[in-house]
Amino acid sequence: MNLKSLKMLVRLADRGSFSAVAEELDVSQPAVSMQINNLEERFDTELFRRAEGGVELTPAGRIVYRHARSMLTSWQQLNLEINRLQEKHIGRLTVGASTIPSTCLLPALMSRMMEEYPEIEIDMRVGDSGEAISMLVEREVDLIIVGHRPEENSFIIKPVVEDRLELIVPVDDELARAESVKLEDIKDKNFLIREEGSGTRRAMLSGLEKAGMKENELSIRGELESNEAIIAAVEAGLGISFISRLAAGRAAAGGRIERIEVEEMNLSRHFYLAYNREREGERLLEEFAALASGINNL
């Protein structure tokens, strides 16, 4: 058993497709199959089974996957520490992100990081804020950027950019003609809301409650799992919502929705970068965090 086989297994579990892994790693599909077969022979058990549209881990495969990720992370950390001592910028970063940072912040950050350090590789894993924090707790990623501040004392946490939530409404809604509205004007509207675990949901409900409107007073029409889904639903006239200024800007500029100020509400928030405290001083993490702190200048 070698690290190459473990890497293939992790990639295949994450992507669920032999062809996708072969394309990503620039190898043939038989080469991927051979590495997986070697592991299955080593453990004398099936690690993957066919599923709709690809493959999925068996119970034994999930055990091997969990340990493989841990072993690969340890190997990566070993390389990072040695490279740091030798003043090298070679390694791999896996970044976890909630939906807004994954589309609005990380692409520019990753591009800048790879311009300065062309030898490194950067992977991104996306979930809601709660899922991203869990990835870091489980050490499945090296660092995260999320929409609400993690509570874990084991993390180093840095605010990286300020954002605010904005009310968005359909372009033909009566509110669309107003520059600003009062809370009273929206209390009887149908609301669309992000799923449990979303930083946007948490900020929206907190802001409404501070302004005097509790969650059980809202007429919630639906819960959706992405900002684009929220925008599309508002565009279709299903309701109104509060979403990130970063996420709403392009849709508003394209005439899909209207953005309205709510006078009594201040929904400013930060996005936070976090990584495990035990890894303080690792050069790649520190360099990425420094770039993220200047993200407004990217």
Secondary structure, 3 states (H helix, E strand, C coil): CCHHHHHHHHHHHHHCCHHHHHHHHCCCHHHHHHHHHHHHHHHCCCCEEEECCEEEECHHHHHHHHHHHHHHHHHHHHHHHHHHHCCCCCCEEEEEECHHHHHHHHHHHHHHHHHHCCCCEEEEEECCHHHHHHHHHCCCCCEEEECCCCCCCCEEEEEEEEEEEEEEEECCCHHHHCCEECHHHHCCCEEEEECCCCHHHHHHHHHHHHCCCCHHHCEEEEEECCHHHHHHHHHCCCCEEEEEHHHHHHHHHCCCEEEEEECCCCCEEEEEEEEEHHHCCCHHHHHHHHHHHCHHHC
